């Protein structure tokens, strides 16, 4: 199996396919009118629970053993653990407004592509 949810799994879990992230960097470099900060995340906003379920479904493995918040707080320290246990609903508003088009806007599409060798 693979890992389970982090904490209670309700926290948002921003993600992006490496292909789209690479293309986004190229998009910014090739377009002088794109300035400022862009969020390098996919437009499909998911929770850690959604991500874990979709990941485990894609690789056809059960997701056991959730990772309790207390273990992360102990091993990483509370400040660092917050990055995983209190995620943010990051939306790529300016990225989309810049004219960038995602090849993998949905989590399932991205994971199917990554694990297409199976």
Secondary structure, 3 states (H helix, E strand, C coil): CECCCECCCCCECCCCCHHHHHHHHHHHHHCCCCCCCCCCCCCCCCEHHHHHHHHHHHCCCCECCCECHHHHHHHHCHHHHHHHHCCCCCCCHHHHHCCCCCCCCCHHHHHHHHCCCC
